[in-house]
C-alpha cells in the first residue's frame, strides 16, 4: 500500500482514498503511478462491483504537487511529453474501469483535481466542495483533463471556467453537472454514497461495463484525444509563458504578464 494511497474492499465496494492530507492530496509521479496501478487491479477484480474515489482531510485534491511542478519546470519537451503520460494513464484507469466509479468530494479540487472528479462516472459532494481550473494562472492549459471535463460539463462551461480560472462552489458544480448531488455535511454525503453504491451493486456487472462503453462510443471516448492533449501540455510547459508562469508560482510572485498590464 502506497503511503499516499489507502484502499479497502467491503461488500463489493472498493474505496480508494487519496491519503496526503497535509499536501491537500496533491499528486506527484509516485501517487499517479500508485493510483493507476490500484485502479487497474480493481478493474480486473470480479468481486468488486463499485469503486469509490475518496480523499482524506479537508481537500479533495489540489492537483499537481509543488515538488513535482519544480521538477517539471526544468524538463525538456520530450520529458514533459512522457511525464504527461502518467497523468493520462491515471485518468484513463479511473474512467476506463468497467465498474461504476463514484467520487466522494468533501472539499476543494483544483486543476488536475477537477480532472479526477470529471474522470469518475458520478460525483457526490458536500456544500464545502469547491473547484478551480487554475492552469491559465500559471500560463498553462488543462490539456489532459479537458476531454473528461467537456464530456462531463459540456464545452460552454468548460471553456468559461478554464478561461476565467475563477473558483466556483458546490452549487455551481451541481448546476453545470460536475457534481450529481450536494449534501450539507460529510455524514449526509456518506449516507447517500452508501445508498448509491448499494443501488449500483444490484445491477448487472457486464451491463454496467457495456453501458459505460456505450456512452463513451456515443459521446466520444476521452482516451481518443490522449496523444493530442499530451502534445499540447508538453509544448506549453516549455513555452516562454509556461516557464514564466511556473517560475512565478514557485517563487510566489506575480508573473510578468500581470506586471505588463
VEXBA-74773 format. One line per field, with one value per residue (C-alpha): chain; x, y, z; residue in three letters. Coordinates in steps of 0.5 Angstrom, whole numbers. Layout:
# residues N
unit: (A,...)
east: (X,...)
north: (Y,...)
up: (Z,...)
code: (ALA,...)
This chain:
# residues 261
unit: (A,A,A,A,A,A,A,A,A,A,A,A,A,A,A,A,A,A,A,A,A,A,A,A,A,A,A,A,A,A,A,A,A,A,A,A,A,A,A,A,A,A,A,A,A,A,A,A,A,A,A,A,A,A,A,A,A,A,A,A,A,A,A,A,A,A,A,A,A,A,A,A,A,A,A,A,A,A,A,A,A,A,A,A,A,A,A,A,A,A,A,A,A,A,A,A,A,A,A,A,A,A,A,A,A,A,A,A,A,A,A,A,A,A,A,A,A,A,A,A,A,A,A,A,A,A,A,A,A,A,A,A,A,A,A,A,A,A,A,A,A,A,A,A,A,A,A,A,A,A,A,A,A,A,A,A,A,A,A,A,A,A,A,A,A,A,A,A,A,A,A,A,A,A,A,A,A,A,A,A,A,A,A,A,A,A,A,A,A,A,A,A,A,A,A,A,A,A,A,A,A,A,A,A,A,A,A,A,A,A,A,A,A,A,A,A,A,A,A,A,A,A,A,A,A,A,A,A,A,A,A,A,A,A,A,A,A,A,A,A,A,A,A,A,A,A,A,A,A,A,A,A,A,A,A,A,A,A,A,A,A)
east: (0,3,4,0,-6,-10,-16,-21,-26,-32,-39,-36,-35,-28,-26,-19,-17,-12,-8,-4,-8,-2,-1,-8,-8,-4,-1,6,9,9,2,0,3,0,-7,-6,-4,-9,-15,-12,-12,-19,-22,-19,-22,-29,-31,-31,-38,-37,-31,-31,-25,-25,-20,-17,-17,-20,-19,-20,-14,-10,-8,0,4,9,15,13,12,19,22,17,20,26,24,25,19,20,21,14,11,13,11,4,3,3,-3,-6,-5,-8,-15,-16,-15,-20,-25,-24,-25,-31,-34,-38,-33,-36,-32,-33,-32,-31,-27,-23,-21,-16,-13,-12,-16,-22,-20,-20,-27,-29,-26,-31,-38,-41,-39,-43,-40,-41,-43,-36,-33,-30,-27,-22,-19,-13,-8,-8,-6,1,1,-1,-8,-12,-10,-10,-16,-20,-24,-26,-28,-32,-36,-38,-40,-40,-36,-39,-38,-31,-29,-31,-28,-22,-21,-23,-20,-25,-27,-34,-38,-41,-48,-45,-42,-48,-52,-46,-46,-39,-43,-49,-52,-49,-50,-50,-44,-40,-45,-50,-46,-43,-51,-52,-46,-48,-55,-52,-47,-52,-56,-51,-48,-55,-54,-51,-44,-43,-49,-45,-39,-43,-47,-40,-37,-44,-43,-36,-37,-43,-40,-33,-28,-23,-18,-18,-15,-9,-4,-6,-7,0,3,-1,1,8,9,6,10,17,14,16,10,9,16,15,8,11,17,13,9,14,18,11,11,6,8,11,5,1,6,6,-1)
north: (0,7,12,17,12,7,3,-2,-7,-9,-12,-11,-4,-1,5,8,14,20,20,26,31,35,37,37,31,34,29,27,22,17,18,18,11,8,11,8,1,1,2,-3,-8,-7,-7,-14,-16,-19,-19,-11,-8,-1,4,10,15,19,24,25,31,38,38,33,35,41,38,38,37,43,39,35,42,44,38,39,46,44,38,38,38,30,29,33,29,23,26,28,21,19,24,21,14,15,19,13,8,11,13,6,2,-3,-2,5,10,15,21,23,30,33,39,43,41,45,44,37,35,37,32,27,29,29,22,19,17,20,25,27,33,37,44,45,43,48,48,52,50,55,53,59,63,59,60,53,50,44,40,32,33,37,31,29,36,37,30,32,39,41,46,52,51,48,54,59,56,54,61,65,61,63,59,56,53,46,49,52,45,42,46,45,38,36,34,30,31,36,35,39,35,29,25,26,25,18,16,18,15,8,8,10,4,-1,1,1,-6,-9,-8,-13,-12,-14,-9,-3,-4,-4,2,6,4,5,13,13,11,16,22,21,17,22,17,18,25,23,24,31,33,30,34,41,41,39,44,50,48,49,56,62,64,57,57,64,62,56,60,66,61,57,64,66,73,75,73,78,79,82,87,89,91)
up: (0,-2,4,0,-2,2,0,3,0,3,1,-7,-6,-6,-3,-6,-1,-3,3,3,7,9,2,0,-3,-9,-14,-16,-20,-15,-13,-20,-21,-15,-17,-24,-21,-16,-21,-26,-21,-18,-26,-26,-19,-21,-14,-14,-16,-15,-14,-9,-10,-4,0,7,10,8,1,-4,-9,-10,-17,-18,-12,-11,-12,-18,-21,-19,-23,-29,-30,-32,-36,-44,-49,-49,-42,-41,-46,-42,-36,-38,-40,-33,-32,-38,-35,-29,-32,-36,-31,-27,-33,-36,-30,-32,-25,-24,-20,-16,-13,-6,-6,1,0,-5,-12,-16,-23,-24,-18,-22,-27,-22,-21,-28,-30,-25,-27,-22,-16,-10,-6,1,1,3,-4,-9,-15,-20,-26,-25,-30,-34,-28,-29,-36,-38,-40,-37,-43,-41,-36,-42,-45,-39,-37,-43,-43,-36,-36,-44,-48,-46,-38,-39,-43,-38,-32,-36,-38,-32,-27,-22,-16,-16,-11,-10,-12,-19,-20,-19,-24,-29,-28,-25,-18,-19,-12,-6,2,8,11,11,15,10,4,7,8,1,-2,2,-1,-8,-8,-6,-12,-17,-14,-15,-23,-28,-28,-35,-37,-33,-37,-43,-41,-40,-46,-50,-47,-49,-56,-57,-54,-56,-51,-48,-49,-56,-55,-51,-56,-58,-50,-48,-54,-52,-45,-47,-51,-47,-41,-45,-48,-45,-42,-39,-36,-33,-30,-27,-24,-22,-18,-15,-13,-10,-14,-20,-27,-32,-36,-30,-29,-36,-36)
code: (UNK,UNK,UNK,UNK,UNK,UNK,UNK,UNK,UNK,UNK,UNK,UNK,UNK,UNK,UNK,UNK,UNK,UNK,UNK,UNK,UNK,UNK,UNK,UNK,UNK,UNK,UNK,UNK,UNK,UNK,UNK,UNK,UNK,UNK,UNK,UNK,UNK,UNK,UNK,UNK,UNK,UNK,UNK,UNK,UNK,UNK,UNK,UNK,UNK,UNK,UNK,UNK,UNK,UNK,UNK,UNK,UNK,UNK,UNK,UNK,UNK,UNK,UNK,UNK,UNK,UNK,UNK,UNK,UNK,UNK,UNK,UNK,UNK,UNK,UNK,UNK,UNK,UNK,UNK,UNK,UNK,UNK,UNK,UNK,UNK,UNK,UNK,UNK,UNK,UNK,UNK,UNK,UNK,UNK,UNK,UNK,UNK,UNK,UNK,UNK,UNK,UNK,UNK,UNK,UNK,UNK,UNK,UNK,UNK,UNK,UNK,UNK,UNK,UNK,UNK,UNK,UNK,UNK,UNK,UNK,UNK,UNK,UNK,UNK,UNK,UNK,UNK,UNK,UNK,UNK,UNK,UNK,UNK,UNK,UNK,UNK,UNK,UNK,UNK,UNK,UNK,UNK,UNK,UNK,UNK,UNK,UNK,UNK,UNK,UNK,UNK,UNK,UNK,UNK,UNK,UNK,UNK,UNK,UNK,UNK,UNK,UNK,UNK,UNK,UNK,UNK,UNK,UNK,UNK,UNK,UNK,UNK,UNK,UNK,UNK,UNK,UNK,UNK,UNK,UNK,UNK,UNK,UNK,UNK,UNK,UNK,UNK,UNK,UNK,UNK,UNK,UNK,UNK,UNK,UNK,UNK,UNK,UNK,UNK,UNK,UNK,UNK,UNK,UNK,UNK,UNK,UNK,UNK,UNK,UNK,UNK,UNK,UNK,UNK,UNK,UNK,UNK,UNK,UNK,UNK,UNK,UNK,UNK,UNK,UNK,UNK,UNK,UNK,UNK,UNK,UNK,UNK,UNK,UNK,UNK,UNK,UNK,UNK,UNK,UNK,UNK,UNK,UNK,UNK,UNK,UNK,UNK,UNK,UNK,UNK,UNK,UNK,UNK,UNK,UNK,UNK,UNK,UNK,UNK,UNK,UNK)
